[in-house]
Amino acid sequence: STAKRCKEKHLEEALQLTRVLSEGLQALGEAEARPLLRCVLAFQMEATSSSSSFQKLEQMVTQLAVGKEALLAQEVDMLLAGLALQGEPLAELGAGLAAGGPGVDAVPLPAVSMFLEESSLGQQHWRQNLAPLLQRLATTLRWVLQGQPAPGSTWGYLVIKACLQVFQTLPKDVAPLVWSTSGKSETLQSLLGLLLEVVWGKALNKDTRLLAGTALSMLVNTAPQPQYGASAVLTLFQLPSQGTGELKFGELVVEVLPVLESDGLEKLVLTRGLLTCCKVDILSCQLEGLPHKACLLLDMVFPAVCALTREQKDCHYYCFQACALWLQRLREGLAALWHLMGSRILAQDNELLQEVTQLLWTNAETPVEGVSEFIHSSFRLLLEIYHLECQHFQDQERPLYQQMLQRVVSMPWQIKARYVPLCAIIPYMGSQQVLDAYPDLPQHLLSCLSTNHLCPAAAEVYKVLVRQQCSQWRDGQRGTEVALAEQWALCWLPLLSEALCSPLPILQSNAANHLLTWTLRQLPATQALLAAQFGGQDTMSLRAWVSLLKAQKSVAGALPLGDEALERLSRCLGTHEEGVRLAALGLLCCSPNTNQPLLGTEVQLLREFLPLNLNCDSSSFRQLLQAALRKALVRLRDSSLAQLRGKAPQGSGPGKGAEQLAQAVGEAATQHLYHSPGRFTRA
């Protein structure tokens, strides 16, 4: 918003001013500096909803307190003591809100979080006052779970966020309260029980439950030894089958009440929380009391992920996020897992590999928004892990690649999901091996380009293949950029030529937009080969040639044309085919930047074109003509404004040609309306 931008601007100016006046500020005595520090700290309390504003104010406070660090620490202590040390302010806050009482300060929870996250002195204060802070957080969370806040309030989320930040920011201080017999905290034990109630869904929404799972994982991370943390996680996973009784988490013992009735979502909450932030050494260490060198990541978390993808149909996004996270954590923990297992994790005859691949293939066509990205990243991670294992164990046989490619080839080209694993396979098999095993691929890509929903997937396959080929050609030292372009032409020029010369507008348009421009950026020398391919005088060649010029213009920013090219472009503007005329008009009017002025040749060609085309009988032609002409007029406007503002080089403004074009547009439009007053109405 405007107000926020204005505030950020003023804060930046104030920060710069404190730096400029640093010597004078350092000369202030404590009596003069104290009110200034209190003022800025008060602003910090008001800025707890904006991290960027808080950070700027933190820098200002630090600058003001140079040489007076003790004074600043004292002021911060006094400020934060008012949040959690006067009675039970967080609980009183809840009571006040519930009663609708006047004068209730709504700052404490956001302030606790922000000072924990962004302020070193804030962290120091909470470290020294950890016990009362935990007490207030437990009191507030209990009040929230009793249903006191209004429906839809964010208090549950805020208090759990504060818990998470305490565990994340002060792990060494929290650890003795959980894992030491002599130091265990009854308050933290109570808070743990409340967090478990949140995970199991007591009166809170899904986002709050997911955050509670992350908070529990952060608490697990405070374990002094990985085995302690792993044992606590194992207990959490066994809780649904355990029923009522006691749960032991480190030295904390929580009574499991019948109120913790499972709705199935708690498995997702725990699993996603662990995969989001739990330490790799905890996930990959050997679980005591279980056979076969079991560990959390392989023997507890993965079965949970598989079950989630089958059961939680209303949480598909989070389930497949967990799947992608599991593969990511597996990638991070490979070295530790190899040491534990003494063998490959994803061996070819391994049941785990079969389950992972089956999971990805089964859900590759999931229509839920965002899931396809997780599936794509999961395929890439799976193949990367497989590649690393083959390298580590010096295994030259890598049948997974061929098996996945054969599965892709066996699927109909109309299935979008096949192109995701195909993109992932190419870097490992090599482009030529893929093309040899799948000779119909270029033709299938051409078919996809004529189908809108398959076009992006086909374009991505083309880009991956060409990148891989260029890398191989460069490694093979096959010569200059011209030589690379010639190598490209052997494989891809027929496909691109057929698409750009196609009578199907959708195929021609998609090939130009998705393949042609990208190709010219990657391999500029292909322009000459393409231009030679489209040198004919037939309609399709002219249309393809104009598309090539337009792509060049978008890449280079400008397109100076020689006499021969200008003559051919003029013929395109005068041809009887409306599609070619419109494509040529679009070339003249478009530009990568709207403030790029029209060239003299563009103005002249437009002056010749407009009077002859405004009276066309086709309403669709007139509409597209208007749209193209609007782009030219926008260029005139923006380039003129840039000239006035001094942002354009001297002499690059629209000048006389622009005035002539504006006059020509006006004259042509007037003549057209005079002779056929109803034409624009029909359009």
C-alpha positions in Angstrom: 0.0 0.0 0.0 1.0 3.6 -0.4 1.1 4.2 3.4 3.4 1.2 3.9 5.8 2.4 1.1 5.8 5.9 2.6 6.6 4.5 6.0 9.4 2.4 4.6 10.8 5.4 2.8 10.8 7.5 5.9 12.4 4.8 8.0 15.2 4.4 5.4 15.8 8.2 5.5 15.9 8.1 9.3 18.4 5.2 9.2 20.6 7.1 6.8 20.4 10.2 9.0 21.5 8.3 12.1 24.6 7.0 10.2 25.4 10.5 9.0 25.1 12.0 12.5 26.8 9.0 14.2 29.6 11.1 15.7 27.2 13.6 17.2 25.0 10.9 18.6 27.9 9.1 20.2 28.7 12.4 22.0 25.3 12.4 23.8 25.3 11.6 27.4 23.0 8.9 28.9 20.4 11.4 30.0 20.1 12.8 26.5 20.3 9.4 24.7 17.7 7.6 26.9 14.6 9.4 25.6 15.8 8.9 22.0 16.3 5.2 22.6 13.0 4.8 24.2 11.3 6.5 21.3 12.8 4.2 18.7 12.1 1.1 20.9 8.5 2.3 21.1 8.4 2.4 17.3 9.8 -1.1 17.2 6.9 -2.3 19.4 4.5 -0.8 16.9 6.4 -2.4 13.9 6.1 -6.0 15.1 3.9 -6.9 12.1 6.5 -5.8 9.6 9.9 -7.6 9.6 11.5 -5.0 7.2 10.4 -2.0 9.4 11.5 -3.8 12.5 14.9 -4.6 11.1 15.5 -0.9 10.0 14.5 0.2 13.5 16.9 -2.4 15.0 19.7 -1.0 12.9 18.8 2.5 14.1 18.8 1.4 17.8 22.2 -0.3 17.3 23.6 2.9 15.7 22.2 5.1 18.5 23.6 2.9 21.2 27.3 2.8 20.0 29.3 3.3 23.2 26.1 2.9 25.3 25.4 -0.8 24.9 24.7 -1.3 28.6 22.0 1.5 28.5 20.4 -0.1 25.5 20.3 -3.6 27.1 18.7 -2.0 30.2 16.0 -0.3 28.1 15.3 -3.4 26.2 15.0 -5.4 29.4 12.6 -2.9 30.8 10.5 -2.9 27.6 10.2 -6.7 27.3 9.7 -7.2 31.0 6.4 -5.6 30.6 5.3 -8.2 28.1 5.7 -11.4 30.2 6.6 -10.5 33.8 3.7 -8.4 35.1 1.3 -11.0 36.4 0.0 -12.9 33.4 -0.3 -10.3 30.6 -0.8 -12.8 27.8 -3.6 -14.5 29.6 -5.1 -11.1 30.6 -4.9 -10.1 27.0 -7.1 -13.1 26.1 -9.5 -12.3 28.9 -9.7 -8.7 27.9 -10.4 -9.6 24.3 -13.0 -12.2 25.2 -14.8 -9.6 27.4 -14.4 -6.9 24.8 -12.8 -4.7 27.5 -11.3 -1.3 26.6 -7.7 -0.5 26.4 -6.4 -4.0 25.8 -2.9 -4.0 24.2 -2.7 -6.4 21.3 1.1 -6.3 20.9 2.6 -9.0 23.2 2.6 -12.2 21.0 3.8 -10.5 17.8 6.4 -8.6 19.9 7.6 -11.8 21.6 8.1 -13.4 18.2 9.7 -10.4 16.5 12.2 -9.7 19.3 13.1 -13.4 19.4 13.6 -13.5 15.6 15.3 -10.2 14.8 16.8 -8.7 18.0 20.0 -10.0 19.6 19.2 -8.1 22.8 15.7 -9.5 22.6 17.1 -13.0 22.4 19.4 -12.3 25.4 16.4 -11.0 27.4 14.2 -14.1 26.7 17.2 -16.4 27.4 17.5 -14.8 30.9 13.7 -15.0 31.4 12.9 -18.3 29.7 10.9 -19.8 32.5 8.4 -17.0 32.9 8.1 -16.7 29.1 7.3 -20.5 28.8 4.7 -20.1 31.6 2.9 -17.3 29.8 3.0 -19.1 26.5 1.5 -22.2 28.2 -1.2 -20.1 29.9 -2.1 -18.4 26.7 -2.3 -21.6 24.7 -4.4 -23.3 27.3 -6.8 -20.3 27.2 -6.9 -20.6 23.4 -7.7 -24.3 23.5 -10.5 -23.6 26.0 -12.2 -21.8 23.1 -12.0 -18.2 24.5 -10.9 -16.3 21.3 -13.5 -15.3 18.8 -13.9 -17.7 15.8 -11.4 -17.1 13.1 -8.9 -15.3 15.4 -5.2 -15.9 14.9 -4.2 -16.2 18.5 -3.7 -20.0 18.3 -1.3 -19.6 15.3 0.6 -16.7 17.0 1.2 -18.5 20.3 2.4 -21.6 18.5 4.6 -19.5 16.3 6.1 -18.0 19.5 6.7 -21.5 20.9 8.4 -22.6 17.6 10.7 -19.5 17.7 11.7 -20.2 21.3 12.7 -23.7 20.5 14.5 -22.6 17.3 16.3 -19.5 18.7 17.2 -20.8 22.2 17.9 -24.6 21.7 20.8 -24.8 24.2 18.6 -23.2 26.9 15.6 -25.3 26.2 17.5 -28.6 26.0 18.1 -29.1 29.7 14.4 -28.5 30.4 13.5 -31.5 28.1 16.4 -33.9 28.3 17.9 -33.5 31.8 16.5 -35.4 34.7 17.5 -32.7 37.1 16.5 -29.7 34.9 13.2 -30.9 33.4 10.5 -28.3 33.4 6.9 -28.9 34.5 5.9 -25.8 32.5 7.4 -27.1 29.3 5.8 -30.5 30.1 2.5 -28.8 30.2 3.2 -26.8 27.0 4.2 -30.1 25.3 0.8 -31.6 26.2 -1.0 -28.6 24.8 0.9 -28.8 21.6 -0.1 -32.4 21.2 -3.7 -31.4 21.7 -3.2 -29.0 18.9 -1.7 -31.6 16.6 -4.6 -33.9 17.3 -7.0 -31.2 16.2 -8.5 -29.7 19.3 -10.5 -26.7 18.1 -7.9 -25.3 15.7 -7.6 -25.1 12.0 -5.3 -27.0 9.6 -2.6 -24.3 9.3 -2.2 -24.0 13.0 -1.9 -27.8 13.4 0.8 -27.9 10.7 2.7 -25.2 12.5 2.4 -27.2 15.8 4.0 -30.1 14.0 6.9 -27.9 13.0 7.2 -26.6 16.6 7.4 -30.2 17.9 10.2 -31.0 15.4 12.1 -27.9 16.6 11.7 -29.2 20.1 13.1 -32.6 19.0 16.1 -30.7 17.5 17.2 -29.6 21.0 18.2 -33.2 21.8 21.8 -33.4 22.9 22.2 -36.7 21.1 20.5 -37.9 17.9 19.3 -41.1 19.5 17.3 -39.1 22.1 15.5 -37.1 19.5 14.8 -40.2 17.4 13.4 -42.0 20.4 11.0 -39.1 21.1 9.8 -39.0 17.5 9.3 -42.8 17.6 7.1 -42.3 20.6 5.0 -39.7 18.8 4.5 -41.9 15.8 3.4 -44.8 18.1 0.9 -42.6 20.0 -2.2 -43.3 17.8 -1.9 -47.0 18.4 -1.0 -46.6 22.1 -4.3 -45.1 23.2 -4.5 -43.5 26.6 -1.6 -43.6 29.0 1.7 -41.7 29.3 4.0 -40.4 26.6 7.6 -40.0 27.3 9.4 -37.2 25.4 13.0 -37.0 26.7 12.5 -36.6 30.5 9.0 -35.0 30.0 6.0 -37.2 30.7 2.7 -36.2 29.2 -0.6 -37.9 30.1 -2.4 -38.9 26.9 -6.1 -38.2 27.4 -9.0 -39.8 25.5 -9.7 -36.3 24.0 -6.8 -37.1 21.5 -9.1 -38.8 19.0 -7.4 -39.4 15.7 -8.8 -37.8 12.5 -5.9 -39.0 10.4 -4.5 -35.5 9.9 -2.1 -35.8 12.8 0.0 -38.2 10.8 0.4 -35.5 8.1 1.1 -32.9 10.8 3.9 -34.9 12.4 5.4 -36.2 9.2 5.5 -32.8 7.4 6.9 -31.1 10.6 9.8 -33.6 10.8 10.6 -33.4 7.1 10.5 -29.6 7.2 13.0 -29.0 9.9 14.2 -32.0 11.8 18.0 -32.5 11.8 19.3 -35.1 9.4 21.4 -36.9 12.0 18.2 -37.5 14.0 16.3 -38.8 11.0 19.1 -41.1 9.9 20.4 -42.5 13.2 19.7 -46.1 14.2 16.5 -46.6 16.3 17.1 -48.5 19.4 15.0 -51.6 20.0 14.1 -52.1 16.4 15.7 -54.8 14.1 17.5 -54.4 10.8 19.2 -51.2 11.5 16.0 -49.2 11.3 15.9 -45.4 11.2 13.2 -42.8 11.2 13.6 -41.6 7.6 13.3 -45.1 6.0 11.3 -47.1 8.4 8.8 -44.6 10.0 8.5 -41.5 7.9 8.4 -43.1 4.4 5.6 -45.5 5.2 3.7 -42.6 6.7 4.2 -40.6 3.5 2.9 -43.5 1.4 -0.1 -43.9 3.6 -0.8 -40.2 3.4 -0.9 -40.1 -0.4 -3.5 -42.9 -0.3 -5.6 -41.7 2.5 -5.6 -37.9 2.7 -7.4 -37.0 -0.5 -8.4 -33.6 0.8 -4.8 -32.7 1.6 -3.1 -33.7 -1.6 -0.9 -30.6 -1.8 0.6 -31.1 1.7 1.0 -34.9 1.2 3.0 -34.5 -2.0 5.0 -31.7 -0.4 5.9 -34.2 2.2 6.9 -36.7 -0.5 9.2 -34.2 -2.2 10.6 -33.2 1.2 11.3 -36.9 2.1 13.4 -37.3 -1.1 15.2 -34.0 -0.3 16.0 -35.2 3.2 17.1 -38.6 1.8 19.4 -36.8 -0.5 20.9 -34.8 2.4 21.3 -37.9 4.6 22.8 -40.3 2.0 26.3 -40.4 3.6 24.9 -41.2 7.0 22.5 -43.8 5.7 25.2 -45.5 3.7 27.3 -45.7 6.8 24.3 -47.1 8.8 23.1 -49.6 6.1 26.4 -50.5 4.6 24.7 -50.8 1.1 22.7 -48.9 -1.4 19.4 -47.4 -0.3 17.7 -47.6 -3.7 19.2 -50.8 -5.1 17.5 -52.1 -8.3 15.8 -55.0 -6.6 15.0 -52.9 -3.6 11.4 -52.8 -2.4 11.9 -49.1 -1.4 12.9 -48.1 -4.9 9.8 -49.9 -6.4 7.5 -48.2 -3.9 8.9 -44.7 -4.6 8.7 -45.0 -8.3 5.2 -46.5 -8.1 4.1 -43.6 -5.8 5.4 -41.0 -8.3 3.9 -42.7 -11.4 0.5 -43.3 -9.8 0.1 -39.7 -8.9 1.9 -38.0 -11.8 -1.5 -36.9 -13.3 -2.9 -35.4 -10.1 -4.9 -32.3 -11.1 -4.5 -30.5 -7.8 -2.8 -27.2 -8.2 0.9 -27.2 -7.1 1.2 -31.0 -6.9 2.7 -31.3 -10.4 5.6 -29.2 -9.3 6.3 -31.6 -6.3 6.0 -34.6 -8.6 8.5 -33.0 -11.0 11.0 -32.2 -8.3 10.5 -35.7 -6.8 11.4 -37.4 -10.2 14.5 -35.2 -10.4 15.5 -36.0 -6.8 14.9 -39.7 -7.2 17.2 -39.9 -10.3 19.8 -37.7 -8.6 19.9 -40.0 -5.6 20.1 -43.1 -7.9 22.9 -41.5 -9.8 24.9 -40.6 -6.6 24.4 -44.2 -5.3 25.7 -45.7 -8.5 28.7 -43.5 -8.4 29.4 -44.1 -4.7 29.2 -47.9 -5.1 30.8 -47.9 -8.5 27.9 -49.6 -10.1 28.0 -49.3 -13.9 24.7 -51.0 -14.4 21.9 -48.4 -14.2 18.7 -50.0 -15.5 16.4 -47.6 -13.8 17.0 -45.0 -16.6 16.1 -47.4 -19.3 13.0 -48.7 -17.5 11.7 -45.2 -16.9 12.3 -44.3 -20.5 10.5 -47.4 -21.8 7.5 -46.6 -19.6 7.5 -43.1 -21.1 7.6 -44.4 -24.6 4.8 -46.9 -23.9 2.4 -44.2 -22.8 0.3 -42.3 -25.4 1.8 -38.9 -26.4 -1.4 -37.2 -25.2 -0.6 -38.0 -21.5 1.0 -34.9 -20.0 2.5 -36.8 -17.1 5.0 -38.6 -19.3 6.9 -35.5 -20.1 7.9 -34.8 -16.5 10.0 -37.9 -16.0 11.3 -37.6 -19.6 12.8 -34.2 -18.7 14.4 -35.8 -15.6 15.9 -38.7 -17.5 17.6 -36.8 -20.3 20.6 -35.3 -18.2 21.5 -38.9 -17.1 21.0 -40.9 -20.3 22.1 -38.2 -22.8 20.0 -36.6 -25.5 21.2 -38.8 -28.3 20.5 -42.0 -26.4 17.0 -40.8 -25.6 16.3 -39.8 -29.2 17.7 -43.2 -30.5 15.4 -45.0 -28.1 12.4 -42.8 -28.8 12.6 -41.9 -32.5 9.0 -40.6 -32.6 9.8 -37.9 -30.0 10.2 -35.0 -32.4 6.8 -35.8 -34.1 5.1 -36.2 -30.7 6.5 -32.8 -29.6 5.0 -31.3 -32.8 1.7 -32.8 -31.9 1.9 -31.4 -28.4 2.5 -27.9 -29.7 -0.9 -28.0 -31.4 -2.5 -28.8 -28.0 -2.5 -25.9 -25.6 -2.4 -27.9 -22.3 0.5 -30.0 -23.6 2.5 -27.2 -25.2 4.5 -26.1 -22.0 5.5 -29.7 -21.3 6.6 -30.3 -24.9 8.6 -27.0 -24.9 10.3 -28.0 -21.7 11.4 -31.3 -23.2 12.7 -29.5 -26.3 14.7 -27.1 -24.1 16.2 -29.8 -21.9 17.2 -31.8 -25.0 18.8 -28.8 -26.8 20.7 -27.7 -23.6 22.0 -31.2 -23.2 23.0 -31.4 -26.9 24.8 -28.0 -26.7 26.7 -29.1 -23.7 27.8 -32.3 -25.4 28.8 -30.5 -28.6 30.8 -27.9 -26.7 32.5 -30.6 -24.6 33.3 -32.3 -27.8 34.9 -29.1 -29.1 32.9 -29.2 -32.3 33.7 -25.6 -33.3 32.1 -22.2 -33.3 28.6 -21.1 -32.7 27.9 -21.6 -36.4 29.0 -25.2 -36.1 26.7 -25.6 -33.1 23.8 -24.1 -35.1 24.5 -26.6 -37.9 24.4 -29.5 -35.5 21.1 -28.2 -34.1 19.7 -27.9 -37.6 20.4 -31.6 -38.3 18.0 -32.6 -35.5 15.5 -29.8 -35.0 15.3 -27.6 -38.1 12.7 -29.8 -39.8 10.5 -29.8 -36.7 10.6 -26.0 -36.2 10.2 -25.4 -39.9 7.1 -27.6 -40.1 5.6 -26.0 -37.1 6.2 -22.4 -38.2 4.9 -23.1 -41.7 1.9 -25.0 -40.5 -1.6 -23.9 -41.7 -2.8 -24.5 -38.1 -2.6 -21.1 -36.3 -2.3 -22.6 -32.9 0.7 -24.7 -33.9 2.4 -21.8 -35.7 1.8 -19.5 -32.7 3.0 -22.0 -30.0 6.1 -22.9 -32.0 7.0 -19.2 -32.4 6.3 -18.3 -28.7 7.6 -21.3 -26.9 10.5 -22.6 -29.2 11.6 -20.0 -31.7 12.5 -17.1 -29.4 14.2 -19.4 -26.9 16.3 -21.1 -29.7 17.5 -17.7 -30.9 18.6 -16.8 -27.4 20.5 -20.0 -26.9 21.9 -20.3 -30.4 21.9 -16.9 -32.2 23.6 -18.4 -35.3 20.4 -20.4 -36.1 18.8 -17.2 -37.4 20.6 -17.5 -40.7 19.6 -21.2 -41.2 16.0 -20.4 -40.3 15.9 -17.4 -42.7 17.2 -19.5 -45.5 14.5 -22.1 -44.8 11.8 -19.5 -45.1 13.0 -17.8 -48.2 10.1 -18.9 -50.4 7.3 -16.6 -51.6 4.4 -18.8 -50.6 2.1 -17.7 -47.8 3.4 -20.1 -45.2 7.0 -19.2 -45.8 6.2 -15.5 -45.6 4.3 -16.0 -42.3 7.2 -18.0 -40.9 9.7 -15.4 -42.0 7.8 -12.6 -40.2 7.6 -14.8 -37.1 11.4 -15.2 -37.3 11.8 -11.4 -37.5 9.5 -10.8 -34.6 11.4 -13.3 -32.5 14.7 -11.6 -33.4 13.2 -8.3 -32.4 12.2 -9.6 -29.0 15.7 -11.0 -28.4 17.8 -8.1 -29.8 15.4 -5.2 -28.8 15.7 -3.6 -32.3 15.7 -4.9 -35.8 17.5 -2.8 -38.4 16.5 -4.2 -41.9 18.4 -4.1 -45.1 16.9 -3.1 -48.4 16.0 -6.7 -49.4 14.3 -7.4 -46.1 12.4 -4.1 -46.2 11.1 -4.9 -49.7 10.0 -8.4 -48.6 8.3 -7.0 -45.5 6.5 -4.4 -47.7 5.2 -7.3 -49.8 4.0 -9.1 -46.7 2.1 -5.9 -45.7 0.4 -5.9 -49.1 -0.3 -9.6 -49.6 -3.9 -10.7 -50.0 -3.5 -13.2 -47.0 -4.9 -11.5 -43.9 -2.8 -13.6 -41.5 0.4 -12.5 -43.2 -0.6 -8.9 -43.2 -1.5 -9.0 -39.5 1.7 -10.8 -38.6 3.8 -8.1 -40.5 1.8 -5.3 -38.8 2.4 -6.9 -35.4 6.1 -6.9 -36.2 6.1 -3.2 -36.9 4.0 -2.3 -33.8 5.5 -4.5 -31.2 8.7 -3.9 -29.1 10.3 -5.5 -26.0 10.0 -2.1 -24.3 7.0 0.2 -24.6 9.2 3.3 -24.4 11.2 2.2 -27.5 10.4 4.8 -30.2 9.2 3.9 -33.6 11.9 3.8 -36.3 11.5 5.9 -39.4 11.1 2.8 -41.6 8.3 1.5 -39.2 6.5 4.8 -39.4 6.7 4.9 -43.2 5.5 1.3 -43.6 2.6 2.0 -41.3 1.6 5.1 -43.2 1.4 3.1 -46.3 -0.4 0.2 -44.7 -3.2 1.9 -42.7 -5.2 3.7 -45.4 -5.5 0.4 -47.4 -6.6 -1.8 -44.5 -9.1 0.1 -42.3 -12.0 -0.8 -44.6 -11.4 -4.5 -44.5 -14.7 -6.5 -44.4 -13.5 -9.0 -41.7 -14.4 -7.8 -38.2 -11.8 -10.1 -36.6 -9.1 -8.5 -38.9 -10.2 -5.0 -37.8 -10.1 -6.0 -34.2 -6.6 -7.4 -34.4 -5.5 -4.4 -36.4 -6.8 -2.1 -33.7 -5.0 -4.1 -31.0 -1.7 -3.9 -33.0 -2.1 -0.2 -33.7 -2.8 0.4 -30.0 0.7 -1.1 -29.3 2.2 1.4 -31.7 0.4 4.3 -30.1 1.5 3.2 -26.7 5.1 3.2 -27.9 4.6 6.7 -29.2 3.2 7.8 -25.9 5.8 6.1 -23.7 8.8 7.1 -25.8 7.6 10.7 -25.8 7.3 10.6 -22.0 10.7 9.1 -21.7 12.1 11.8 -23.8 10.4 14.5 -21.7 11.7 12.9 -18.5 15.3 12.7 -19.9 15.3 8.9 -19.8 15.8 8.4 -23.5 19.1 9.3 -25.4 19.0 12.6 -27.2 17.6 12.2 -30.6 15.9 8.9 -29.9 12.5 10.5 -29.4 9.6 10.0 -31.8 10.3 13.2 -33.7 8.6 14.1 -37.0 7.9 10.6 -38.0 5.7 10.1 -34.9 3.7 13.2 -35.7 3.3 12.0 -39.3 2.0 8.6 -38.1 -0.4 10.2 -35.7 -1.7 12.4 -38.5 -1.9 9.4 -40.9 -3.9 7.4 -38.3 -6.3 10.3 -37.8 -6.7 10.9 -41.6 -7.2 7.2 -42.3 -9.7 6.8 -39.5 -11.7 9.9 -40.6 -11.9 8.7 -44.2 -13.0 5.3 -43.1 -15.7 6.6 -40.9 -16.9 9.0 -43.5 -17.3 6.3 -46.2 -18.6 3.5 -44.0 -20.1 4.8 -40.8 -21.3 1.4 -39.5 -18.1 -0.7 -39.9 -16.5 -0.1 -36.4 -19.9 -0.6 -34.8 -20.2 -4.0 -36.4 -16.7 -4.9 -35.3 
